[in-house]
Amino acid sequence: MIYKSISFQFFIALFVLILFVKCNYLTNNINDKIIARIGDELLYLSDIYNDLENLSGSDSLIKSKNLIENWARKKLLFEKSKLNLSLSTQEELDVLVDNYRHDLFAATYKELILKNQIDTIINLNEIKDYYDQNINNFKLNEDIFKIRYLLIPAENKNLNDIKKKLVRFEKEDLFFLDSLSYQYTEFNFNDSIWINKNEFLNSLKIEKDFNFKNINLVKKFFQFKNSSDIFMLYIDDHVKVSEIPPFDYVYSMIKNIVYNRRKLKFIKDFEKDILQDAIQENKFEIYN
C-alpha cells in the first residue's frame, strides 16, 4: 500500500516546526521544509503555510494533518485514475480540461475588459423606451400594493384623528402621525414602495382572511379590531394580477435587462473585433 496513516509523533514534530517557522517566517530566509511525499511528488511546508496562519496551536496541528492527508488523497486518486481509466477516457478528460482552461481564461479576460470599458450608466430614457416597447411582456403574476398601516391599542383616545390623518396623509398629517408613533404597537407609513400579495397579507396583523379578488382596492381604508388592538390599513394603490405593472415597479428589473443587453452586444462586438484584428495581422486564416 503506497499511503499509510501519518503517525501522531510526526504531527507533533510538524507542529513544533510550524511554530518555529511562524516565529521566523517574516524576519528570516528559512529553507523550505519537506513535510510529505507521494512517489516523486513532494509537499513543502510553504504549500500549506498560508492556510495555517492565525490559527492556535491545537487548531494548527489539526488543520495541518487534514491538509497533508487531503493532498495525499488527491495525488493517490489521480495516480489510480491514470492506471485504471482507459486511454480514450483519459484523452476525453484532457480535452475537457483543456477546453475548461481556455474558457476560464477567456471569461476572466472578458470580465476585465467589461469592467474597464463598458458604459455602466443606464439613463432613464433607455429604461422608459424598453418599458414602452415591451409593456405587454410585463403582466403581473400576482397583485401588488402600496399601503400604509398602524396597529394601536383599542382604548386610545385619538382614534378618529389618527384615522383622518392616515387617510388624507398630507405633510402635516404625517407629522401628526409621527408624533404619536410611541403609542403604536406597529406601523408603516412608507407607501411609496410596491409590495406583492404575500407581503400584503403578512402586513395584516389581525384580519388574515382578507378577500381582494376582483376588487379594486385603490384609495380604500380598512379597520380591523380584536380584543385589545385596532389595525388601520389604507391601500393607496393596487394593481391586480395579469395587469400591466407600473413603471416604478419594474424599473430595477428593466435596468438590469438593458445593461445585460448592452453587455452581450459589447462582448459580441469585442469577439468579432478580435477575429478581424487577427485576420488583418495574418495571425488567423481559414483554408478552403
C-alpha positions as CSV (number, residue, x, y, z in Angstrom):
1,M,0.0,0.0,0.0
2,I,1.5,3.3,-1.1
3,Y,0.0,5.5,1.6
4,K,0.0,4.9,5.3
5,S,-1.7,6.9,8.0
6,I,0.7,9.5,9.3
7,S,1.8,9.0,12.9
8,F,0.9,11.2,15.8
9,Q,4.6,11.7,16.6
10,F,5.1,13.1,13.1
11,F,2.4,15.7,13.6
12,I,3.9,16.7,17.0
13,A,7.2,17.2,15.2
14,L,5.4,19.1,12.4
15,F,3.6,21.2,14.9
16,V,6.9,22.3,16.5
17,L,8.3,23.0,13.1
18,I,5.3,25.2,12.2
19,L,5.6,27.1,15.4
20,F,9.3,27.7,14.6
21,V,8.5,28.8,11.1
22,K,5.7,31.1,12.2
23,C,8.1,32.8,14.6
24,N,10.8,33.3,12.0
25,Y,9.0,33.4,8.6
26,L,8.7,37.2,8.3
27,T,12.2,38.0,9.5
28,N,14.5,35.2,8.3
29,N,15.1,33.5,5.0
30,I,14.4,29.9,6.1
31,N,14.9,27.0,3.7
32,D,11.6,25.3,2.8
33,K,10.9,22.0,4.6
34,I,9.5,18.8,3.0
35,I,6.6,17.5,5.1
36,A,5.2,14.7,2.9
37,R,5.9,12.7,-0.2
38,I,3.8,10.7,-2.7
39,G,6.2,8.9,-5.1
40,D,8.3,11.6,-6.7
41,E,6.0,14.5,-5.7
42,L,6.8,16.5,-2.6
43,L,4.7,18.6,-0.3
44,Y,6.5,21.6,1.3
45,L,5.7,23.5,4.4
46,S,5.3,26.6,2.3
47,D,2.5,24.9,0.4
48,I,0.3,24.9,3.5
49,Y,1.7,27.7,5.5
50,N,-0.9,30.4,4.4
51,D,-3.7,28.1,5.5
52,L,-2.2,27.8,9.0
53,E,-1.7,31.4,9.7
54,N,-3.8,32.9,12.5
55,L,-4.6,29.5,13.9
56,S,-4.0,28.5,17.5
57,G,-1.6,25.7,18.4
58,S,-4.1,22.8,18.6
59,D,-6.1,24.2,15.6
60,S,-2.9,24.4,13.6
61,L,-2.0,20.8,14.3
62,I,-5.4,19.5,13.3
63,K,-5.5,21.7,10.2
64,S,-2.0,20.7,9.1
65,K,-3.0,17.0,9.4
66,N,-6.1,17.5,7.3
67,L,-4.2,19.5,4.7
68,I,-1.5,16.8,4.3
69,E,-4.0,13.9,4.1
70,N,-6.2,15.8,1.6
71,W,-3.1,16.4,-0.5
72,A,-2.1,12.8,-0.3
73,R,-5.6,11.5,-1.2
74,K,-5.8,13.8,-4.2
75,K,-2.5,12.7,-5.5
76,L,-3.2,9.0,-4.9
77,L,-6.6,9.1,-6.5
78,F,-5.1,10.8,-9.6
79,E,-2.4,8.1,-9.8
80,K,-5.0,5.4,-9.5
81,S,-7.2,7.0,-12.2
82,K,-4.2,7.2,-14.6
83,L,-3.7,3.4,-14.1
84,N,-7.3,2.3,-14.3
85,L,-9.0,4.6,-16.8
86,S,-8.8,3.7,-20.4
87,L,-6.6,5.8,-22.7
88,S,-9.7,7.0,-24.7
89,T,-11.3,8.2,-21.4
90,Q,-8.2,10.0,-20.4
91,E,-7.9,11.7,-23.7
92,E,-11.5,12.9,-23.5
93,L,-10.8,14.2,-20.0
94,D,-7.7,16.0,-21.2
95,V,-9.8,17.7,-23.9
96,L,-12.4,18.8,-21.3
97,V,-9.7,20.1,-19.0
98,D,-8.0,22.0,-21.9
99,N,-11.4,23.5,-23.0
100,Y,-12.2,24.5,-19.5
101,R,-8.8,26.2,-19.1
102,H,-9.3,28.2,-22.3
103,D,-12.9,29.1,-21.3
104,L,-11.8,30.2,-17.8
105,F,-9.0,32.4,-19.1
106,A,-11.3,33.9,-21.8
107,A,-14.1,34.6,-19.4
108,T,-11.8,36.2,-16.9
109,Y,-10.3,38.4,-19.6
110,K,-13.7,39.4,-21.0
111,E,-14.9,40.4,-17.5
112,L,-11.7,42.5,-17.1
113,I,-12.4,44.2,-20.4
114,L,-16.1,44.8,-19.5
115,K,-15.2,46.3,-16.2
116,N,-12.8,48.7,-17.7
117,Q,-14.5,49.7,-20.9
118,I,-18.3,49.2,-20.9
119,D,-20.5,52.1,-20.1
120,T,-22.4,51.1,-16.9
121,I,-24.6,54.3,-16.9
122,I,-28.2,53.5,-17.9
123,N,-30.2,56.6,-18.4
124,L,-33.9,56.9,-17.6
125,N,-34.9,57.3,-21.3
126,E,-33.4,53.9,-22.2
127,I,-35.3,52.2,-19.4
128,K,-38.5,54.0,-20.3
129,D,-38.2,53.1,-24.0
130,Y,-37.7,49.5,-23.2
131,Y,-40.8,49.6,-20.9
132,D,-42.9,51.2,-23.6
133,Q,-41.8,48.8,-26.4
134,N,-42.2,45.7,-24.3
135,I,-45.1,46.7,-22.0
136,N,-47.2,43.6,-22.7
137,N,-44.4,41.3,-21.6
138,F,-44.6,42.7,-18.0
139,K,-48.0,41.4,-17.0
140,L,-48.2,40.7,-13.3
141,N,-48.4,37.1,-11.9
142,E,-49.8,38.4,-8.6
143,D,-51.4,41.5,-7.1
144,I,-49.2,44.3,-5.9
145,F,-50.0,47.1,-3.4
146,K,-48.9,50.4,-1.9
147,I,-50.1,50.6,1.7
148,R,-49.7,52.3,5.0
149,Y,-50.9,51.0,8.3
150,L,-50.7,51.1,12.0
151,L,-51.6,48.9,15.0
152,I,-52.8,50.7,18.1
153,P,-54.4,49.8,21.4
154,A,-58.2,50.0,21.2
155,E,-58.6,52.3,24.2
156,N,-56.5,55.1,22.5
157,K,-58.4,58.4,22.6
158,N,-57.0,59.7,19.3
159,L,-58.5,57.1,17.1
160,N,-60.7,59.4,15.0
161,D,-58.0,61.9,14.4
162,I,-55.5,59.1,13.6
163,K,-57.9,57.6,11.0
164,K,-58.4,61.0,9.3
165,K,-54.7,61.7,9.2
166,L,-53.8,58.2,7.9
167,V,-56.4,58.6,5.0
168,R,-55.6,62.2,4.0
169,F,-51.8,61.8,4.6
170,E,-50.6,65.3,3.7
171,K,-47.4,66.7,5.1
172,E,-48.9,68.0,8.3
173,D,-50.8,64.7,8.7
174,L,-47.6,62.7,8.6
175,F,-46.0,65.0,11.2
176,F,-49.0,64.4,13.5
177,L,-48.9,60.6,13.0
178,D,-45.1,60.5,13.6
179,S,-45.6,62.5,16.8
180,L,-47.8,59.7,18.2
181,S,-45.7,56.8,16.9
182,Y,-44.8,55.9,20.5
183,Q,-48.4,54.9,21.0
184,Y,-48.4,52.4,18.1
185,T,-47.7,48.7,18.6
186,E,-46.5,48.7,15.0
187,F,-46.7,51.0,12.0
188,N,-45.5,51.6,8.4
189,F,-46.0,54.9,6.6
190,N,-43.7,54.1,3.7
191,D,-46.4,53.8,1.0
192,S,-44.0,54.6,-1.9
193,I,-42.9,51.0,-2.2
194,W,-44.8,48.3,-4.0
195,I,-45.3,45.1,-2.2
196,N,-46.6,41.7,-3.5
197,K,-49.6,39.7,-2.4
198,N,-47.7,37.7,0.3
199,E,-46.1,40.8,1.8
200,F,-49.6,42.5,1.8
201,L,-51.2,39.5,3.6
202,N,-48.3,39.4,6.1
203,S,-48.9,43.0,6.9
204,L,-52.4,42.3,8.1
205,K,-51.9,41.9,11.9
206,I,-55.5,40.9,12.7
207,E,-57.6,40.0,9.6
208,K,-55.9,37.1,7.7
209,D,-58.9,36.2,5.5
210,F,-58.8,39.5,3.6
211,N,-60.6,38.9,0.3
212,F,-59.4,41.2,-2.5
213,K,-60.2,39.0,-5.6
214,N,-61.7,41.0,-8.4
215,I,-61.9,44.1,-6.2
216,N,-60.3,47.4,-7.0
217,L,-58.7,48.5,-3.7
218,V,-57.2,51.8,-4.8
219,K,-57.7,54.5,-2.1
220,K,-59.5,52.2,0.3
221,F,-59.4,52.3,4.1
222,F,-60.0,49.3,6.3
223,Q,-60.2,48.9,10.0
224,F,-60.0,45.6,11.9
225,K,-60.4,45.1,15.6
226,N,-59.7,42.4,18.1
227,S,-59.9,42.3,21.9
228,S,-57.0,44.7,22.5
229,D,-55.9,46.3,19.3
230,I,-57.2,48.2,16.3
231,F,-55.5,47.8,12.9
232,M,-55.9,50.7,10.5
233,L,-55.0,50.0,6.9
234,Y,-55.0,52.4,3.9
235,I,-54.4,51.0,0.4
236,D,-53.0,53.8,-1.6
237,D,-52.7,51.9,-4.8
238,H,-53.4,48.4,-6.1
239,V,-52.7,46.6,-9.4
240,K,-54.3,43.3,-10.0
241,V,-52.8,40.1,-11.3
242,S,-52.5,39.9,-15.2
243,E,-52.5,43.7,-15.4
244,I,-49.6,45.9,-16.6
245,P,-47.3,46.8,-13.7
246,P,-46.4,50.5,-13.1
247,F,-43.1,51.7,-14.4
248,D,-41.6,52.2,-11.0
249,Y,-42.3,48.5,-10.0
250,V,-40.3,47.1,-12.9
251,Y,-37.7,49.9,-13.1
252,S,-34.8,47.9,-11.5
253,M,-35.6,44.8,-13.5
254,I,-35.6,46.7,-16.8
255,K,-32.4,48.5,-15.8
256,N,-30.7,45.1,-15.5
257,I,-32.2,43.9,-18.7
258,V,-30.9,46.9,-20.6
259,Y,-27.4,46.6,-19.1
260,N,-27.2,42.8,-19.9
261,R,-28.3,43.5,-23.5
262,R,-25.5,46.2,-23.7
263,K,-23.1,43.7,-22.1
264,L,-23.9,41.0,-24.6
265,K,-23.6,43.3,-27.6
266,F,-20.2,44.6,-26.2
267,I,-18.9,41.0,-25.9
268,K,-20.2,40.1,-29.4
269,D,-18.5,43.1,-30.9
270,F,-15.4,42.5,-28.9
271,E,-15.0,38.9,-30.1
272,K,-15.7,40.0,-33.7
273,D,-13.0,42.6,-33.5
274,I,-10.5,40.1,-32.2
275,L,-11.1,37.9,-35.2
276,Q,-10.9,40.8,-37.6
277,D,-7.6,42.0,-36.0
278,A,-6.1,38.5,-36.2
279,I,-7.1,38.3,-39.9
280,Q,-5.5,41.7,-40.7
281,E,-2.3,40.8,-38.8
282,N,-2.2,37.5,-40.7
283,K,-2.5,35.5,-37.5
284,F,-5.7,33.8,-38.4
285,E,-6.6,32.2,-41.7
286,I,-9.3,29.9,-42.9
287,Y,-8.3,27.5,-45.7
288,N,-10.6,26.3,-48.5
